[in-house]
């Protein structure tokens, strides 16, 4: 009898030591790895995934720990880049210490650029994001009934996403940021300040965001943006073609033909985004503008300027007449030749 008791005690000691080793001794991980635990997975499935990834030593020890706590384990992507015990891992899953991918969207990126950024961040295929951004206009129908895509409403910012979020969720987060900024600027609510448009007009937001997207692509100098917006509004009022190069580039991108330069064929392209051939604003935004460009489109500078051209130094020269503009173009070409 005593032998049996000693044997059982020895077994218990060995089992206890094995359990303690499995739960309390840190596991050395190789480099850095992430593990995606999907919603709806059972504790048994999670334990198996952790064991297969080499994050814990024993799935049975992990399940025994879970049986003593019975707290929900949160789905998500987890980063393992340093030694941790199984208890540490369990605690992380218990509190949802998930890994976030940082996505930086600069001002002026198109939805095609953003799709590539999202894919590069490991959040999913570019095509999936474009499918959401290109067809999920219900997110903005209340403020822009004419929108053909979410282009213009994917607000530039720094975001933190997880791989459990869908492309719809990611796009919706960017649209939500646009709404926040638009509310601050008074763009999506009636305001008393004077402007070129009646802000109760349901097409007002569409026109402002479209104009802001062109301004964003035309100049990187914040102080110039109201003046650039003023030039384009002046041309609209005089029924002059906008002749905005960024819109021509966007037409080429939509057609899949843009190679980094504008060609004569691009200027002749039968696209409503080709503002050399078609008067008025293009049918929608050509990029996603930041706050400064939105502000400029809401409050354009009051001037008589109708033209502008680069000065080859990061800014632009503005002109009231075609003759003055031509002189500025000649100066621009000389500056370029002098630089070479």
Residue frames relative to the residue before (quaternion, step in Angstrom):
aa qw qx qy qz dx dy dz
X 1.0000 0.0000 0.0000 0.0000 0.00 0.00 0.00
X 0.6632 0.5033 -0.3056 0.4620 3.53 0.98 -0.91
X 0.6193 0.5438 -0.3446 0.4493 3.54 1.05 -0.77
X 0.6456 0.5227 -0.3139 0.4598 3.55 0.98 -0.86
X 0.6589 0.5047 -0.3111 0.4630 3.56 0.96 -0.87
X 0.6488 0.5045 -0.3200 0.4712 3.55 1.00 -0.87
X 0.6362 0.5316 -0.3218 0.4574 3.56 1.02 -0.80
X 0.6646 0.4907 -0.3021 0.4758 3.55 0.93 -0.92
X 0.6379 0.5208 -0.3285 0.4625 3.57 1.00 -0.79
X 0.6439 0.5197 -0.3158 0.4643 3.56 1.00 -0.84
X 0.6362 0.5243 -0.3187 0.4677 3.56 1.03 -0.87
X 0.6588 0.5082 -0.3038 0.4641 3.57 0.96 -0.90
X 0.6493 0.5152 -0.3182 0.4601 3.56 0.98 -0.82
X 0.6586 0.4989 -0.3067 0.4724 3.55 0.97 -0.87
X 0.6570 0.5069 -0.3057 0.4668 3.55 0.98 -0.91
X 0.6540 0.5148 -0.3095 0.4600 3.56 1.00 -0.85
X 0.6527 0.5071 -0.3102 0.4696 3.53 1.01 -0.84
X 0.6486 0.5142 -0.3128 0.4659 3.56 1.02 -0.83
X 0.6492 0.5118 -0.3131 0.4676 3.54 1.03 -0.85
X 0.6524 0.5078 -0.3116 0.4684 3.56 0.97 -0.89
X 0.6374 0.5240 -0.3214 0.4645 3.57 1.00 -0.82
X 0.6830 0.4980 -0.2840 0.4527 3.58 0.92 -0.92
X 0.7656 0.3921 -0.1959 0.4708 3.57 1.01 -0.81
X 0.8103 0.3518 -0.1308 0.4500 3.57 0.95 -0.86
X 0.6462 0.4786 -0.3391 0.4883 3.61 1.19 -0.20
X 0.4739 -0.7000 0.4489 0.2896 3.62 -0.67 1.05
X 0.3430 -0.7155 0.5766 0.1950 3.53 -1.15 0.76
X 0.3596 -0.7237 0.5480 0.2159 3.57 -0.83 0.97
X 0.1811 -0.7847 0.5850 0.0960 3.57 -0.71 1.06
X 0.4283 -0.6896 0.5259 0.2536 3.52 -1.19 0.60
X 0.8383 -0.0592 0.0032 0.5420 3.54 -0.41 1.23
X 0.6093 -0.5076 0.4365 0.4249 3.54 -0.99 -0.93
X 0.0791 0.7995 -0.5914 0.0689 3.57 -0.86 0.91
X 0.2584 -0.7394 0.5985 0.1681 3.51 -1.26 0.51
X 0.1420 -0.7740 0.6139 0.0618 3.52 -1.20 0.63
X 0.2288 -0.7842 0.5671 0.1051 3.56 -0.75 1.08
X 0.1057 -0.7707 0.6281 0.0178 3.56 -0.69 1.19
X 0.2726 -0.8260 0.4783 0.1211 3.54 -0.34 1.26
X 0.6099 -0.5552 0.4142 0.3849 3.58 -1.17 0.58
X 0.7738 0.3507 -0.2633 0.4570 3.56 -1.04 0.80
X 0.5178 0.6367 -0.4295 0.3767 3.58 1.21 -0.17
X 0.4472 -0.6791 0.5169 0.2677 3.55 -1.07 0.79
X 0.6531 -0.4912 0.3903 0.4240 3.56 -1.31 0.28
X 0.6190 0.5482 -0.3416 0.4468 3.58 1.06 -0.72
X 0.6614 0.4892 -0.3055 0.4796 3.60 0.96 -0.86
X 0.6452 0.5229 -0.3212 0.4552 3.59 0.96 -0.85
X 0.6510 0.5136 -0.3168 0.4604 3.58 0.92 -0.89
X 0.6507 0.5139 -0.3155 0.4614 3.58 0.98 -0.82
X 0.6532 0.5093 -0.3143 0.4638 3.59 0.97 -0.83
X 0.6471 0.5168 -0.3158 0.4630 3.58 0.97 -0.83
X 0.6591 0.5025 -0.3043 0.4696 3.56 0.98 -0.88
X 0.6685 0.5061 -0.3032 0.4527 3.60 0.89 -0.90
X 0.6777 0.4754 -0.2826 0.4845 3.56 1.14 -0.65
X 0.4810 -0.6924 0.4244 0.3302 3.59 1.25 -0.12
X 0.4320 0.7139 -0.4470 0.3225 3.56 1.23 0.42
X 0.7664 0.1493 -0.0963 0.6174 3.58 1.17 -0.65
X 0.5364 -0.6465 0.4432 0.3128 3.58 -1.22 0.44
X 0.8237 0.0805 0.0157 0.5611 3.55 0.95 -0.87
X 0.3720 -0.7239 0.5341 0.2287 3.54 -0.76 1.01
X 0.6200 0.5553 -0.3468 0.4324 3.58 1.13 -0.65
X 0.6351 0.5083 -0.3237 0.4833 3.58 1.04 -0.76
X 0.6361 0.5298 -0.3220 0.4594 3.56 1.04 -0.83
X 0.6705 0.4906 -0.2904 0.4747 3.59 0.97 -0.87
X 0.6147 0.5309 -0.3478 0.4683 3.58 1.08 -0.65
X 0.6271 0.5172 -0.3245 0.4837 3.57 1.03 -0.79
X 0.6477 0.5175 -0.3155 0.4616 3.57 0.97 -0.88
X 0.6411 0.5382 -0.3262 0.4391 3.60 1.00 -0.78
X 0.6672 0.4882 -0.3070 0.4715 3.60 1.13 -0.57
X 0.7425 0.3836 -0.2189 0.5037 3.57 1.17 -0.45
X 0.0610 -0.8524 0.5122 0.0858 3.56 0.98 -0.95
X 0.3852 0.6878 -0.5148 0.3369 3.57 1.03 0.84
X 0.5591 -0.6112 0.4250 0.3649 3.61 -1.06 0.62
X 0.2944 -0.7283 0.5951 0.1698 3.54 -1.11 0.80
X 0.3544 -0.7904 0.4684 0.1738 3.56 -0.58 1.16
X 0.4534 -0.6808 0.5147 0.2569 3.53 -0.99 0.93
X 0.3950 0.7046 -0.5369 0.2436 3.53 -1.25 0.42
X 0.5426 -0.5823 0.4838 0.3637 3.52 -1.35 -0.10
X 0.1220 -0.8065 0.5780 0.0250 3.56 -0.79 1.05
X 0.2943 -0.7475 0.5753 0.1541 3.53 -1.05 0.87
X 0.0660 -0.7742 0.6293 0.0142 3.54 -0.90 0.98
X 0.1469 0.8174 -0.5351 0.1546 3.56 -0.33 1.27
X 0.7600 0.2148 -0.1843 0.5851 3.58 1.24 0.29
X 0.6540 -0.5339 0.3493 0.4065 3.62 -1.18 0.47
X 0.0503 0.7821 -0.6182 0.0603 3.56 -0.99 0.92
X 0.4520 -0.6467 0.5315 0.3083 3.53 -1.20 0.51
X 0.6451 -0.5057 0.3912 0.4183 3.55 -1.27 0.27
X 0.6074 0.5403 -0.3512 0.4646 3.57 1.13 -0.63
X 0.6234 0.5298 -0.3328 0.4689 3.58 1.01 -0.80
X 0.6564 0.5101 -0.3069 0.4634 3.57 0.93 -0.94
X 0.6473 0.5151 -0.3223 0.4602 3.57 0.92 -0.89
X 0.6548 0.5186 -0.3182 0.4484 3.58 0.90 -0.91
X 0.6399 0.5236 -0.3276 0.4573 3.59 1.01 -0.77
X 0.6758 0.4782 -0.2924 0.4787 3.58 0.94 -0.88
X 0.6216 0.5592 -0.3327 0.4361 3.54 1.11 -0.67
X 0.7650 0.3462 -0.1944 0.5071 3.57 0.96 -0.85
X 0.4703 -0.7063 0.4275 0.3117 3.60 1.26 -0.06
X 0.2218 0.7870 -0.5352 0.2122 3.56 0.93 0.93
X 0.0835 0.8570 -0.4997 0.0943 3.53 0.66 1.18
X 0.5169 -0.6441 0.4851 0.2875 3.53 -1.33 0.44
X 0.1817 -0.7811 0.5915 0.0839 3.56 -0.92 0.96
X 0.3128 -0.7161 0.5948 0.1885 3.55 -1.11 0.81
X 0.3011 -0.7510 0.5611 0.1748 3.58 -0.78 1.02
X 0.0536 -0.7889 0.6120 -0.0152 3.55 -0.81 1.09
X 0.1325 -0.7970 0.5879 0.0396 3.57 -0.62 1.17
X 0.0872 -0.7924 0.6037 0.0055 3.55 -0.69 1.16
X 0.2398 -0.7868 0.5506 0.1423 3.63 -0.35 1.18
X 0.6222 -0.5189 0.4233 0.4053 3.55 -1.28 0.37
X 0.7971 0.3397 -0.2408 0.4374 3.54 -1.09 0.76
X 0.4935 0.6389 -0.4613 0.3680 3.60 1.18 0.01
X 0.3990 -0.6778 0.5596 0.2611 3.55 -1.16 0.66
X 0.6521 -0.4922 0.3719 0.4407 3.58 -1.24 0.12
X 0.5836 0.5602 -0.3699 0.4570 3.58 1.22 -0.44
X 0.6348 0.5116 -0.3171 0.4846 3.58 1.04 -0.80
X 0.6683 0.5066 -0.3011 0.4540 3.57 0.90 -0.96
X 0.6185 0.5462 -0.3408 0.4505 3.58 1.01 -0.79
X 0.6603 0.4964 -0.3052 0.4738 3.57 0.99 -0.83
X 0.6385 0.5242 -0.3212 0.4630 3.59 1.06 -0.76
X 0.6457 0.5186 -0.3118 0.4657 3.56 0.97 -0.87
X 0.6534 0.5027 -0.3081 0.4748 3.57 0.99 -0.84
X 0.6624 0.5100 -0.3079 0.4542 3.59 0.93 -0.88
X 0.6478 0.5110 -0.3157 0.4686 3.59 1.16 -0.54
X 0.5251 -0.6693 0.3940 0.3479 3.58 1.27 -0.03
X 0.4837 0.7009 -0.4079 0.3293 3.56 1.24 0.38
X 0.7583 -0.3203 0.1985 0.5320 3.58 1.22 -0.14
X 0.6980 -0.4961 0.3179 0.4070 3.57 -1.26 0.27
X 0.6047 -0.5703 0.4364 0.3444 3.53 -1.16 0.74
X 0.6586 0.5342 -0.3155 0.4257 3.57 0.90 -0.93
X 0.6354 0.5345 -0.3361 0.4446 3.60 1.04 -0.70
X 0.6512 0.4943 -0.3261 0.4747 3.57 1.00 -0.76
X 0.6541 0.5105 -0.3213 0.4564 3.59 0.95 -0.82
X 0.6076 0.5440 -0.3551 0.4569 3.58 1.09 -0.64
X 0.6736 0.4755 -0.2941 0.4834 3.59 1.01 -0.79
X 0.7125 0.4549 -0.2635 0.4646 3.59 0.85 -0.97
X 0.6951 0.4920 -0.2765 0.4453 3.56 1.11 -0.62
X 0.8230 0.2509 -0.1186 0.4957 3.57 1.11 -0.50
X 0.6001 0.5947 -0.3464 0.4077 3.58 1.28 -0.09
X 0.1661 0.8487 -0.4917 0.1015 3.59 0.98 0.79
X 0.4423 0.6833 -0.4701 0.3414 3.59 1.22 -0.08
X 0.5770 0.6106 -0.3665 0.3999 3.59 1.17 -0.52
X 0.8030 0.2367 -0.1141 0.5349 3.61 1.14 -0.54
X 0.3465 0.7784 -0.4766 0.2166 3.59 1.25 0.09
X 0.6440 0.5457 -0.3318 0.4213 3.58 1.05 -0.67
X 0.7575 0.3424 -0.2072 0.5157 3.61 1.12 -0.57
X 0.7863 0.1122 -0.0728 0.6033 3.58 1.23 -0.40
X 0.1660 -0.8335 0.5201 0.0850 3.59 0.21 1.24
X 0.6829 0.4985 -0.2867 0.4505 3.60 1.17 -0.54
X 0.4211 0.7353 -0.4591 0.2667 3.61 1.23 -0.13
X 0.2565 -0.7682 0.5724 0.1283 3.55 -0.99 0.92
X 0.7683 0.0332 -0.0309 0.6385 3.57 1.32 -0.24
X 0.6030 -0.5478 0.4216 0.3982 3.58 -1.29 -0.14
X 0.3293 0.7434 -0.5126 0.2758 3.59 1.26 0.17
X 0.7608 0.3227 -0.2717 0.4933 3.56 -0.86 1.02
X 0.7608 0.3693 -0.1779 0.5032 3.57 1.17 -0.60
X 0.5291 0.5726 -0.4211 0.4635 3.58 1.30 0.25
X 0.2160 -0.8659 0.4319 0.1303 3.52 0.34 1.29
X 0.4694 -0.6824 0.4847 0.2813 3.60 -0.90 0.92
X 0.2902 0.7292 -0.5687 0.2463 3.57 -0.79 1.05
X 0.4814 -0.5993 0.5256 0.3645 3.54 -1.33 -0.15
X 0.0827 -0.8231 0.5617 -0.0166 3.56 -0.64 1.17
X 0.2014 -0.7356 0.6298 0.1474 3.55 -1.32 0.38
X 0.0006 0.8174 -0.5723 0.0658 3.56 -0.50 1.24
X 0.2868 -0.7179 0.6003 0.2049 3.52 -1.32 0.33
X 0.5977 -0.5926 0.4103 0.3509 3.55 -1.24 0.46
X 0.5925 0.5534 -0.3864 0.4398 3.61 1.19 -0.14
X 0.5738 0.5701 -0.3907 0.4395 3.59 1.24 -0.17
X 0.4244 -0.6887 0.5265 0.2614 3.55 -1.04 0.80
X 0.6485 -0.4949 0.3918 0.4254 3.57 -1.28 0.21
X 0.5828 0.5546 -0.3671 0.4670 3.58 1.14 -0.59
X 0.6530 0.5146 -0.3148 0.4580 3.60 0.93 -0.89
X 0.6557 0.5149 -0.3102 0.4568 3.58 0.95 -0.89
X 0.6703 0.4822 -0.2958 0.4804 3.59 0.89 -0.92
X 0.6467 0.5308 -0.3206 0.4441 3.59 0.97 -0.85
X 0.6178 0.5412 -0.3413 0.4570 3.58 1.06 -0.71
X 0.6636 0.4944 -0.2999 0.4746 3.58 0.98 -0.83
X 0.6367 0.5124 -0.3212 0.4784 3.58 1.03 -0.76
X 0.6183 0.5476 -0.3365 0.4523 3.57 1.04 -0.78
X 0.6473 0.5005 -0.3189 0.4783 3.59 1.02 -0.77
X 0.6026 0.5400 -0.3611 0.4635 3.58 1.05 -0.70
X 0.6612 0.5162 -0.3117 0.4463 3.57 0.86 -0.94
X 0.6263 0.5355 -0.3424 0.4515 3.59 0.99 -0.76
X 0.6961 0.4583 -0.2761 0.4787 3.58 0.85 -0.96
X 0.6471 0.5252 -0.3211 0.4498 3.58 0.96 -0.84
X 0.6244 0.5287 -0.3334 0.4685 3.56 1.09 -0.69
X 0.6452 0.5161 -0.3187 0.4646 3.59 0.96 -0.87
X 0.7091 0.4565 -0.2493 0.4761 3.58 1.00 -0.85
X 0.4713 -0.6818 0.4400 0.3455 3.58 1.23 -0.25
X 0.4013 0.7540 -0.4477 0.2645 3.56 1.25 0.24
X 0.7920 0.2885 -0.1594 0.5140 3.61 0.94 -0.73
X 0.6988 0.3273 -0.3097 0.5555 3.51 1.10 0.77
X 0.5886 -0.5746 0.4096 0.3944 3.63 -1.09 0.51
X 0.0277 -0.7780 0.6277 0.0057 3.57 -1.05 0.84
X 0.5225 -0.6779 0.4375 0.2755 3.55 -1.23 0.47
X 0.5389 0.6401 -0.4171 0.3549 3.59 1.18 -0.36
X 0.5317 -0.6495 0.4340 0.3272 3.62 -1.01 0.74
X 0.0632 0.7851 -0.6142 0.0487 3.55 -1.18 0.57
X 0.6628 -0.5230 0.3658 0.3916 3.53 -1.28 0.08
X 0.7712 0.3033 -0.1521 0.5386 3.58 1.20 -0.43
X 0.4735 -0.6023 0.5495 0.3333 3.52 -1.31 0.35
X 0.3425 -0.7959 0.4612 0.1912 3.60 -0.39 1.19
X 0.5733 0.5520 -0.4025 0.4524 3.59 1.22 0.03
X 0.4908 0.6415 -0.4277 0.4058 3.56 1.29 -0.20
X 0.4416 -0.7278 0.4486 0.2722 3.64 -0.62 1.05
X 0.6648 0.4901 -0.3208 0.4636 3.60 1.19 -0.34
X 0.4285 0.7365 -0.4473 0.2717 3.59 1.28 -0.12
X 0.6655 0.5006 -0.3112 0.4580 3.59 0.83 -0.97
X 0.6266 0.5506 -0.3304 0.4416 3.56 0.96 -0.90
X 0.7014 0.4692 -0.2778 0.4591 3.59 0.85 -0.96
X 0.6517 0.5171 -0.3225 0.4515 3.58 0.97 -0.84
X 0.6902 0.4717 -0.2960 0.4620 3.59 0.81 -0.95
X 0.6216 0.5302 -0.3418 0.4644 3.59 1.03 -0.71
X 0.6644 0.4848 -0.3002 0.4832 3.58 0.92 -0.90
X 0.6495 0.5254 -0.3226 0.4450 3.60 0.92 -0.88
X 0.6408 0.5297 -0.3334 0.4446 3.58 1.01 -0.75
X 0.6396 0.5048 -0.3228 0.4815 3.59 1.06 -0.71
X 0.6404 0.5232 -0.3182 0.4635 3.57 0.95 -0.89
X 0.6356 0.5487 -0.3238 0.4360 3.57 0.96 -0.90
X 0.7199 0.4432 -0.2479 0.4731 3.57 0.94 -0.88
X 0.6460 0.5568 -0.3211 0.4117 3.59 1.15 -0.55
X 0.8329 0.0309 0.0193 0.5522 3.61 0.92 -0.76
X 0.3137 -0.7373 0.5719 0.1756 3.52 -1.11 0.79
X 0.5719 0.5869 -0.3746 0.4337 3.58 1.31 -0.07
X 0.4040 -0.7538 0.4566 0.2450 3.63 -0.34 1.16
X 0.6693 0.5208 -0.3182 0.4238 3.59 0.96 -0.82
X 0.6595 0.5179 -0.3086 0.4489 3.60 1.19 -0.42
X 0.5339 0.6929 -0.3996 0.2742 3.58 1.11 -0.58
X 0.6550 0.4849 -0.3513 0.4609 3.68 0.83 -0.70
X 0.6449 0.5170 -0.3266 0.4583 3.59 1.04 -0.74
X 0.6364 0.5135 -0.3251 0.4749 3.59 0.99 -0.82
X 0.6447 0.5060 -0.3221 0.4739 3.58 0.95 -0.85
X 0.6419 0.5333 -0.3223 0.4468 3.58 0.99 -0.81
X 0.6133 0.5413 -0.3442 0.4608 3.58 1.04 -0.77
X 0.7081 0.4629 -0.2817 0.4529 3.58 0.77 -0.96
X 0.6367 0.4990 -0.3450 0.4760 3.60 0.99 -0.68
X 0.6168 0.5338 -0.3473 0.4626 3.60 1.05 -0.69
X 0.6606 0.4973 -0.3075 0.4709 3.59 0.95 -0.83
X 0.6235 0.5297 -0.3415 0.4625 3.60 1.02 -0.72
X 0.6718 0.5081 -0.2999 0.4478 3.57 0.91 -0.92
X 0.7165 0.4027 -0.2390 0.5171 3.58 1.13 -0.62
X 0.4339 -0.7246 0.4309 0.3178 3.59 1.32 0.17
X 0.3682 0.6996 -0.5106 0.3380 3.55 1.04 0.83
X 0.5341 -0.5971 0.4670 0.3743 3.62 -1.02 0.60
X 0.5199 -0.6513 0.4493 0.3219 3.57 -0.97 0.78
X 0.0834 -0.8309 0.5393 0.1088 3.59 1.05 -0.81
X 0.2632 0.7714 -0.5191 0.2573 3.53 0.89 1.07
X 0.4216 -0.7358 0.4717 0.2416 3.58 -0.49 1.17
X 0.6388 0.5376 -0.3644 0.4125 3.67 0.87 -0.74
X 0.6384 0.5155 -0.3423 0.4578 3.60 1.06 -0.61
X 0.6086 0.5352 -0.3423 0.4755 3.58 1.15 -0.65
X 0.6354 0.5222 -0.3186 0.4713 3.56 1.00 -0.83
X 0.6566 0.5113 -0.3173 0.4546 3.58 0.94 -0.86
X 0.6152 0.5377 -0.3439 0.4627 3.59 1.04 -0.74
X 0.6594 0.4957 -0.3036 0.4768 3.57 1.01 -0.83
X 0.6293 0.5288 -0.3342 0.4612 3.60 1.04 -0.73
X 0.6415 0.5191 -0.3219 0.4641 3.57 0.97 -0.84
X 0.7027 0.4445 -0.2565 0.4928 3.56 1.07 -0.73
X 0.4553 -0.7070 0.4321 0.3258 3.57 1.29 -0.16
X 0.5787 0.6217 -0.3498 0.3954 3.60 1.22 0.43
X 0.5001 0.6753 -0.4392 0.3177 3.62 1.17 -0.07
X 0.0940 -0.8210 0.5631 0.0098 3.58 -0.81 1.07
X 0.7089 -0.4473 0.2545 0.4824 3.56 1.24 0.37
X 0.7558 0.2579 -0.1668 0.5783 3.59 1.27 -0.18
X 0.4050 -0.6729 0.5570 0.2700 3.55 -1.27 0.48
X 0.1538 -0.7939 0.5859 0.0524 3.56 -0.77 1.08
X 0.6732 -0.4796 0.3643 0.4290 3.56 -1.27 0.28
X 0.6240 0.5442 -0.3408 0.4453 3.57 1.04 -0.72
X 0.6130 0.5417 -0.3500 0.4564 3.59 1.13 -0.62
X 0.6602 0.5094 -0.3045 0.4604 3.59 1.02 -0.79
X 0.7045 0.4281 -0.2564 0.5047 3.58 1.23 -0.42
X 0.4195 0.7451 -0.4480 0.2610 3.57 1.27 -0.13
X 0.3826 -0.7174 0.5391 0.2198 3.57 -0.98 0.93
X 0.3652 0.6995 -0.5241 0.3203 3.54 0.31 1.30
X 0.4928 -0.6603 0.4658 0.3227 3.62 -0.90 0.77
X 0.6114 0.5322 -0.3545 0.4661 3.58 1.28 -0.21
X 0.5647 0.5772 -0.3919 0.4409 3.59 1.26 -0.13
X 0.1520 -0.8424 0.5139 0.0554 3.57 -0.02 1.31
X 0.5069 0.5810 -0.4534 0.4471 3.58 1.22 0.35
X 0.7420 0.3855 -0.2107 0.5064 3.58 1.08 -0.72
X 0.7874 0.2602 -0.1217 0.5454 3.57 1.06 -0.71
X 0.4002 -0.7288 0.5111 0.2179 3.56 -0.80 1.10
X 0.7149 0.4385 -0.3296 0.4336 3.54 -1.28 0.38
X 0.6885 -0.4453 0.3657 0.4404 3.51 -1.36 -0.06
X 0.5382 -0.5694 0.4855 0.3879 3.59 -1.17 0.39
X 0.6834 -0.5346 0.3070 0.3911 3.61 -1.17 0.36
X 0.8086 -0.0308 0.0165 0.5874 3.59 1.21 -0.20
X 0.7226 -0.4211 0.3032 0.4567 3.59 -1.27 0.08
X 0.3124 -0.7524 0.5562 0.1642 3.54 -1.20 0.64
X 0.7684 0.0851 -0.0631 0.6311 3.58 1.32 0.07
X 0.4877 -0.6431 0.4996 0.3146 3.55 -1.31 -0.05
X 0.2277 -0.8287 0.4998 0.1081 3.58 -0.18 1.30
X 0.4340 -0.6651 0.5440 0.2707 3.51 -1.31 0.48
X 0.7708 -0.3921 0.2467 0.4374 3.50 -1.34 0.02
X 0.6555 0.5356 -0.3270 0.4200 3.61 0.90 -0.90
X 0.6796 0.4761 -0.2947 0.4739 3.58 0.97 -0.81
X 0.6082 0.5256 -0.3517 0.4796 3.58 1.07 -0.65
X 0.6377 0.5263 -0.3165 0.4650 3.56 0.98 -0.88
X 0.6599 0.5128 -0.3076 0.4549 3.59 0.97 -0.86
X 0.6707 0.4887 -0.3018 0.4693 3.59 1.00 -0.77
X 0.6401 0.4993 -0.3205 0.4881 3.58 1.15 -0.57
X 0.7970 0.1418 -0.0418 0.5856 3.57 1.01 -0.88
X 0.0376 -0.8247 0.5643 0.0041 3.63 0.37 1.18
X 0.5746 -0.5834 0.4444 0.3633 3.55 -1.20 0.52
X 0.3723 -0.7076 0.5580 0.2221 3.54 -1.10 0.76
X 0.2741 0.7487 -0.5523 0.2437 3.56 -0.33 1.28
X 0.4875 -0.6376 0.5063 0.3153 3.54 -1.38 0.01
X 0.3930 0.7393 -0.4719 0.2762 3.59 1.23 0.17
X 0.1236 -0.7955 0.5920 0.0370 3.53 -1.07 0.89
X 0.7721 0.2514 -0.1242 0.5703 3.58 1.26 -0.31
X 0.0804 0.7645 -0.6391 -0.0250 3.53 -1.33 0.28
X 0.0544 -0.7718 0.6335 0.0128 3.52 -1.24 0.58
X 0.6095 -0.5700 0.4068 0.3717 3.56 -1.15 0.58
X 0.3307 -0.7205 0.5677 0.2219 3.55 -1.20 0.56
X 0.4992 -0.6853 0.3860 0.3636 3.58 1.37 0.23
X 0.6880 0.4331 -0.2822 0.5093 3.58 1.27 0.29
X 0.7047 -0.4787 0.2603 0.4544 3.56 1.18 0.52
X 0.7169 0.3429 -0.2468 0.5545 3.58 1.28 0.06
X 0.4209 -0.7014 0.5187 0.2485 3.57 -1.32 -0.17
X 0.3127 -0.6829 0.6203 0.2261 3.51 -1.35 0.40
X 0.2144 -0.7936 0.5634 0.0830 3.56 -0.84 1.02
X 0.0881 -0.8075 0.5833 0.0050 3.56 -1.09 0.77
X 0.4052 -0.7117 0.5289 0.2226 3.54 -1.22 0.63
X 0.7820 0.2449 -0.1236 0.5597 3.58 1.14 -0.59
X 0.6326 -0.5373 0.4010 0.3877 3.55 -1.27 0.41
X 0.6340 0.5398 -0.3314 0.4437 3.58 1.03 -0.78
X 0.6563 0.4934 -0.3043 0.4829 3.57 0.97 -0.88
X 0.6352 0.5344 -0.3213 0.4559 3.55 1.02 -0.81
X 0.6438 0.5255 -0.3282 0.4491 3.58 0.95 -0.85
X 0.6283 0.5216 -0.3367 0.4689 3.60 1.02 -0.73
X 0.6481 0.5115 -0.3115 0.4704 3.58 1.04 -0.78
X 0.6219 0.5311 -0.3344 0.4684 3.58 1.08 -0.72
X 0.6386 0.5165 -0.3214 0.4713 3.59 0.98 -0.85
X 0.6519 0.5080 -0.3148 0.4667 3.59 0.99 -0.85
X 0.6257 0.5359 -0.3317 0.4596 3.57 1.07 -0.75
X 0.6702 0.4959 -0.2977 0.4651 3.59 0.92 -0.90
X 0.6359 0.5139 -0.3331 0.4696 3.58 1.02 -0.74
X 0.6355 0.5289 -0.3262 0.4584 3.58 1.02 -0.81
X 0.6489 0.5094 -0.3176 0.4676 3.55 1.01 -0.79
X 0.6669 0.4968 -0.3008 0.4668 3.57 0.93 -0.91
X 0.6459 0.5201 -0.3174 0.4600 3.57 1.04 -0.74
X 0.6367 0.5326 -0.3232 0.4545 3.55 1.12 -0.68
X 0.7049 0.4241 -0.2535 0.5088 3.56 1.18 -0.58
